[in-house]
Amino acid sequence: MTKDRSFKPMEGTSSNLTAENINQLKTLFPEVVTEGKIDFDVLKTILGEEVDESEEKYKFTWHGKLASMQTAQQPTMKTLLPHKQSSLDWENTGNIYIEGDNLEALKIIQKSYAHKVKVIYIDPPYNTGKDFVYHDDFSTDTDSYLAETNQTDSLGSHYATNTESNGKFHTDWLNMMYSRLKLAQTFLRDDGVIFVSIDDSEQANLKKMMDEIFGEQNFLAQVIWERAYSPVNLKKNFSISHDYILVYARNAQDVVGNGLPRSGEADSRYNNPDHDERGVWTSADLSVGPAVESNVYPITLPSGRSVLPPNGYSWRLSKPRFNQFVDDNRI
């Protein structure tokens, strides 16, 4: 069991994300500030061709997106209440466990952890056409009534049945996710990365949404996670055995990937039959496709026979590079 400090939400205050973003804008472009306000006409002039003012443009949008963006910017009036009786080794642990709505929790700790987090992993509710719990109105005055009538859970979250027949089937899920991902982005440090699990139902929408929030240039990978090893015979067409994990960086150029150590089984594929002083090696195919015309040339074998790469292929090396490999005893 992990030792941790447990916290529960209570009323308080959080940082104002909008004010922080405006201050950053003023720092980057001090000339756009007029009497303490942002002059967007001046800002557009500075940005020049980077501003797209055409009527038709590529974008991903849905009903409620603007409200979801505003929700992410609004500070919360809640704070955290220590719950020592549920904690383990309170005085010494370095771990924190927060129980409550994740959007409110993110807002509460945003100021303390902004630009400090190396890795974020999110396993959101998949939009499967069944119930999932989310807040659809943080400003409502009817929370007590909803709780008394069993329309919310113990944390005040609204129960929602998001069936595929719902006209806002994708919209509800996107609105729930956008504000949380927008806040999560502010936590990442420059070399930080975020992993988000998802299935086929919202993979395409999540990819577009994360492209917008984190930037297409910071997309690292869409990992295929094999979650099942046996086929589901009840499926009519395809038995889906995998989900996805979308991986983004705050700044892709700052991310350093660390490969897994090679296994003993992988090492066993290498040997040294010619006693090369450089150590063990294994052979690899010199041809590669599709064909690069400049790398299609005859190679004379030790037997004197001349060979070309297979049709549609070329050699992996240019001719000068191939000659260097021959001289280095690598062919």
C-alpha positions as CSV (number, residue, x, y, z in Angstrom):
1,M,0.0,0.0,0.0
2,T,1.3,3.4,-0.9
3,K,1.9,5.8,2.0
4,D,0.2,9.1,1.4
5,R,-1.4,12.2,2.7
6,S,-5.1,12.4,2.0
7,F,-7.0,15.6,1.2
8,K,-10.6,16.5,0.5
9,P,-11.9,19.7,-1.0
10,M,-13.3,22.6,1.0
11,E,-14.0,26.2,0.2
12,G,-11.1,28.5,-0.6
13,T,-9.4,30.2,-3.6
14,S,-7.1,29.2,-6.5
15,S,-4.9,31.0,-9.0
16,N,-6.4,33.0,-11.9
17,L,-5.2,31.3,-15.1
18,T,-6.6,34.1,-17.3
19,A,-4.6,36.7,-15.4
20,E,-1.4,34.6,-15.6
21,N,-1.8,34.2,-19.3
22,I,-2.4,37.9,-19.8
23,N,0.7,38.7,-17.8
24,Q,2.7,36.4,-19.9
25,L,1.3,38.1,-23.1
26,K,2.3,41.5,-21.6
27,T,5.8,40.3,-20.9
28,L,6.2,38.9,-24.4
29,F,4.7,41.9,-26.2
30,P,4.9,45.0,-24.0
31,E,4.1,47.3,-26.9
32,V,0.5,45.9,-27.1
33,V,-0.4,47.2,-23.7
34,T,-2.3,50.4,-23.6
35,E,-3.4,51.8,-20.2
36,G,-3.1,48.3,-18.8
37,K,-5.3,46.7,-21.5
38,I,-4.3,44.5,-24.5
39,D,-4.7,46.3,-27.9
40,F,-5.4,43.3,-30.2
41,D,-5.1,45.5,-33.3
42,V,-1.5,46.2,-32.4
43,L,-1.0,42.5,-31.5
44,K,-2.3,41.4,-34.9
45,T,0.1,43.9,-36.6
46,I,3.0,42.5,-34.7
47,L,2.1,38.9,-35.6
48,G,1.6,39.8,-39.2
49,E,1.2,36.8,-41.5
50,E,0.8,34.5,-38.5
51,V,-2.8,35.8,-38.0
52,D,-5.4,33.9,-40.0
53,E,-8.4,36.2,-40.7
54,S,-9.9,34.2,-43.6
55,E,-13.6,33.2,-43.2
56,E,-12.9,29.6,-44.0
57,K,-10.1,27.9,-42.0
58,Y,-9.2,24.5,-40.6
59,K,-10.4,24.1,-37.1
60,F,-12.0,21.6,-34.7
61,T,-15.1,22.9,-32.9
62,W,-18.3,21.8,-31.2
63,H,-21.2,23.3,-29.2
64,G,-20.0,24.4,-25.8
65,K,-16.3,24.6,-26.6
66,L,-16.1,28.3,-25.8
67,A,-17.8,27.7,-22.4
68,S,-15.4,24.8,-21.7
69,M,-12.4,27.1,-22.5
70,Q,-13.8,29.7,-20.1
71,T,-14.4,27.0,-17.4
72,A,-10.7,26.2,-17.5
73,Q,-9.8,29.8,-17.0
74,Q,-12.1,30.5,-14.1
75,P,-10.5,30.2,-10.6
76,T,-12.2,27.9,-8.1
77,M,-13.3,29.0,-4.6
78,K,-12.3,25.7,-3.1
79,T,-9.2,24.5,-1.3
80,L,-8.0,21.3,0.2
81,L,-8.8,19.9,3.7
82,P,-6.3,17.4,5.2
83,H,-7.9,14.1,6.1
84,K,-5.3,12.6,8.5
85,Q,-7.5,9.7,9.6
86,S,-7.4,8.3,6.0
87,S,-3.7,8.9,5.6
88,L,-0.7,6.7,6.1
89,D,2.6,8.0,7.6
90,W,1.4,11.6,7.4
91,E,4.5,13.2,8.7
92,N,7.0,11.5,6.4
93,T,5.4,10.6,3.1
94,G,6.1,12.6,0.0
95,N,2.9,11.4,-1.7
96,I,-0.5,13.2,-2.0
97,Y,-3.8,11.6,-2.7
98,I,-6.7,14.0,-3.5
99,E,-10.3,12.9,-3.4
100,G,-12.7,15.1,-5.3
101,D,-13.6,16.4,-8.8
102,N,-10.5,16.3,-10.9
103,L,-11.2,19.7,-12.5
104,E,-11.5,21.4,-9.1
105,A,-8.5,19.6,-7.8
106,L,-6.4,20.7,-10.8
107,K,-7.4,24.3,-10.3
108,I,-6.5,24.2,-6.6
109,I,-3.0,22.8,-7.1
110,Q,-2.3,24.6,-10.4
111,K,-0.5,27.5,-8.9
112,S,1.8,25.3,-6.8
113,Y,2.7,22.9,-9.6
114,A,2.6,25.0,-12.7
115,H,5.4,24.1,-15.1
116,K,6.9,21.6,-12.6
117,V,5.4,18.2,-13.6
118,K,7.5,15.7,-15.6
119,V,4.9,13.0,-16.4
120,I,1.1,13.1,-16.4
121,Y,-1.0,9.9,-17.1
122,I,-4.8,10.3,-17.6
123,D,-7.2,7.4,-17.9
124,P,-10.4,9.3,-18.6
125,P,-13.9,7.8,-18.8
126,Y,-14.3,6.2,-22.2
127,N,-17.4,7.5,-24.1
128,T,-19.0,4.1,-24.5
129,G,-22.7,5.1,-24.4
130,K,-23.1,4.3,-20.7
131,D,-23.1,6.5,-17.6
132,F,-20.2,8.6,-16.7
133,V,-19.9,11.3,-14.1
134,Y,-19.0,14.9,-14.7
135,H,-19.8,18.4,-13.6
136,D,-22.0,20.2,-16.2
137,D,-22.4,23.5,-14.3
138,F,-20.1,24.7,-11.6
139,S,-22.1,27.8,-10.8
140,T,-25.4,26.2,-10.1
141,D,-27.2,27.0,-6.8
142,T,-29.1,23.7,-6.9
143,D,-26.3,21.3,-5.8
144,S,-28.0,20.6,-2.4
145,Y,-31.3,19.8,-4.2
146,L,-29.6,17.5,-6.7
147,A,-27.8,15.7,-3.9
148,E,-31.0,15.2,-1.9
149,T,-32.8,13.8,-5.0
150,N,-29.9,11.5,-5.7
151,Q,-29.0,13.2,-9.0
152,T,-25.4,13.7,-7.9
153,D,-22.8,11.5,-6.2
154,S,-21.2,12.2,-2.8
155,L,-18.8,14.7,-4.3
156,G,-21.5,16.7,-6.0
157,S,-20.8,15.5,-9.5
158,H,-23.8,15.2,-11.8
159,Y,-24.7,11.8,-13.1
160,A,-25.2,11.8,-16.9
161,T,-26.4,9.0,-19.2
162,N,-24.5,9.7,-22.4
163,T,-26.2,7.3,-24.8
164,E,-25.4,7.3,-28.5
165,S,-28.9,8.5,-29.2
166,N,-28.1,11.7,-27.3
167,G,-27.8,14.5,-29.8
168,K,-24.7,15.8,-27.8
169,F,-23.1,12.3,-27.5
170,H,-19.6,13.5,-28.5
171,T,-20.1,17.1,-27.4
172,D,-20.7,16.2,-23.7
173,W,-17.6,14.2,-23.6
174,L,-15.5,16.8,-25.4
175,N,-16.7,19.5,-23.0
176,M,-15.8,17.4,-20.0
177,M,-12.3,16.6,-21.4
178,Y,-11.3,20.0,-22.8
179,S,-11.1,22.0,-19.6
180,R,-9.2,19.3,-17.8
181,L,-6.6,18.8,-20.5
182,K,-6.2,22.6,-20.8
183,L,-5.3,22.8,-17.2
184,A,-3.1,19.7,-17.3
185,Q,-1.0,21.4,-20.0
186,T,-0.1,24.2,-17.6
187,F,1.4,21.7,-15.2
188,L,4.0,20.3,-17.6
189,R,7.6,21.5,-17.4
190,D,9.5,22.1,-20.6
191,D,10.6,18.5,-20.9
192,G,7.3,17.1,-19.6
193,V,5.1,14.6,-21.3
194,I,1.4,13.5,-21.0
195,F,-0.1,10.1,-21.7
196,V,-3.9,9.8,-22.3
197,S,-5.6,6.4,-22.7
198,I,-8.6,6.2,-25.1
199,D,-10.5,3.7,-27.3
200,D,-11.9,3.9,-30.8
201,S,-15.0,5.9,-29.8
202,E,-13.2,9.2,-29.2
203,Q,-9.7,8.6,-30.4
204,A,-10.1,10.8,-33.4
205,N,-11.7,13.6,-31.5
206,L,-9.2,13.4,-28.6
207,K,-6.3,13.6,-31.1
208,K,-7.7,16.8,-32.7
209,M,-8.4,18.3,-29.3
210,M,-4.9,17.5,-28.0
211,D,-3.4,18.9,-31.2
212,E,-5.0,22.2,-30.4
213,I,-4.2,22.3,-26.7
214,F,-0.6,20.9,-26.8
215,G,0.3,21.8,-30.5
216,E,0.6,19.4,-33.4
217,Q,4.3,19.9,-33.3
218,N,4.4,18.4,-29.8
219,F,2.7,15.1,-30.7
220,L,5.1,12.3,-29.9
221,A,3.2,9.1,-30.6
222,Q,-0.1,7.1,-30.7
223,V,0.8,4.0,-28.8
224,I,-1.2,0.8,-29.5
225,W,-1.9,-0.9,-26.2
226,E,-2.9,-4.6,-26.5
227,R,-5.4,-5.0,-23.7
228,A,-6.9,-8.4,-24.7
229,Y,-5.3,-11.6,-26.0
230,S,-8.4,-13.7,-26.8
231,P,-10.9,-12.9,-29.6
232,V,-14.5,-11.9,-28.6
233,N,-16.6,-14.3,-30.7
234,L,-19.8,-12.3,-30.2
235,K,-18.4,-9.4,-32.4
236,K,-19.9,-9.3,-35.8
237,N,-17.0,-7.9,-37.8
238,F,-13.8,-7.2,-35.9
239,S,-12.8,-8.3,-32.4
240,I,-11.1,-5.3,-31.0
241,S,-8.2,-6.2,-28.8
242,H,-6.4,-2.9,-28.3
243,D,-6.9,0.7,-27.1
244,Y,-4.6,3.7,-27.6
245,I,-2.4,6.0,-25.6
246,L,-1.8,9.4,-27.1
247,V,1.5,11.0,-26.1
248,Y,2.3,14.7,-26.2
249,A,5.1,16.9,-24.9
250,R,5.0,20.4,-23.7
251,N,8.0,21.1,-26.0
252,A,9.0,18.1,-28.1
253,Q,12.5,19.4,-28.8
254,D,13.2,19.3,-25.0
255,V,12.1,15.7,-24.5
256,V,14.7,13.0,-24.0
257,G,13.6,9.4,-24.7
258,N,15.3,6.6,-22.7
259,G,15.1,3.2,-24.4
260,L,14.5,0.0,-22.6
261,P,17.6,-2.1,-21.9
262,R,18.1,-4.9,-24.4
263,S,17.0,-8.3,-23.2
264,G,19.2,-11.4,-23.0
265,E,17.0,-12.9,-25.8
266,A,17.8,-10.0,-28.0
267,D,21.5,-10.2,-27.2
268,S,21.5,-13.9,-28.2
269,R,20.8,-12.9,-31.8
270,Y,24.4,-11.4,-32.0
271,N,27.6,-13.3,-32.5
272,N,31.1,-12.9,-33.9
273,P,31.9,-15.7,-36.3
274,D,34.8,-13.8,-37.9
275,H,36.3,-12.6,-34.6
276,D,35.8,-8.9,-35.4
277,E,37.6,-6.9,-32.8
278,R,34.6,-4.5,-32.5
279,G,32.6,-7.3,-30.9
280,V,29.4,-9.2,-31.7
281,W,27.3,-8.4,-34.7
282,T,24.3,-9.6,-36.8
283,S,23.6,-9.3,-40.5
284,A,20.9,-7.0,-42.0
285,D,19.3,-6.6,-45.4
286,L,21.1,-4.0,-47.6
287,S,18.0,-3.4,-49.8
288,V,15.2,-1.0,-48.8
289,G,12.0,0.3,-50.4
290,P,10.7,2.3,-52.0
291,A,13.4,2.7,-54.5
292,V,15.7,5.8,-54.5
293,E,17.1,6.1,-58.0
294,S,20.5,7.3,-57.0
295,N,21.0,4.3,-54.8
296,V,20.3,1.7,-57.6
297,Y,23.7,0.6,-58.8
298,P,25.4,-2.8,-59.4
299,I,27.4,-4.5,-56.6
300,T,30.1,-7.0,-57.5
301,L,30.1,-10.0,-55.2
302,P,33.4,-11.8,-54.1
303,S,32.4,-14.5,-56.7
304,G,32.6,-11.9,-59.4
305,R,28.8,-11.9,-60.0
306,S,27.1,-8.5,-60.3
307,V,23.8,-7.9,-58.5
308,L,21.1,-5.2,-58.4
309,P,18.5,-4.6,-55.7
310,P,15.1,-6.3,-56.2
311,N,12.5,-4.5,-58.3
312,G,11.0,-1.5,-56.5
313,Y,13.9,-1.4,-54.0
314,S,17.3,0.3,-53.8
315,W,20.4,-0.2,-51.7
316,R,20.2,1.3,-48.2
317,L,23.5,3.1,-48.8
318,S,24.7,5.5,-51.5
319,K,27.6,4.1,-53.6
320,P,30.3,6.2,-51.9
321,R,28.9,5.2,-48.5
322,F,28.8,1.5,-49.6
323,N,32.5,1.7,-50.6
324,Q,33.3,3.1,-47.1
325,F,31.5,0.1,-45.5
326,V,33.5,-2.3,-47.7
327,D,36.7,-0.7,-46.6
328,D,35.6,-0.9,-43.0
329,N,34.8,-4.6,-43.3
330,R,31.1,-4.0,-42.6
331,I,29.8,-5.7,-45.8
